Amino acid sequence: MKLHSFFIIYLIATLNPGWGQSQTLDTLIETGTYRLHFKITKGDGIPILFEAGGGDNANVWDSLTTQIEEITKTTLITYDRSG
């Protein structure tokens, strides 16, 4: 399940040539009975996936991902775990 979801997001992030630097895709993906909320900031290089836990959602990463994107210019992916 995790590999399948990551593969879908990776394809979205890498195969959309219309994106510019620092443009964020905010989307909801349904995988069977689960709905996963993703924020993807397109960049270059190896993507970094941020996973929230402990009752937090993906917003916990917002201030950090802004700074990391400015420094690394890589693709950043945050998502809310189902449940």
Secondary structure, 3 states (H helix, E strand, C coil): CHHHHHHHHHHHHHCCCCCCCCCEEEEEEEECCEEEEEEEECCCCCCEEEECCCCCCHHHHHHHHHHHHHHHCCCEEEEECCC
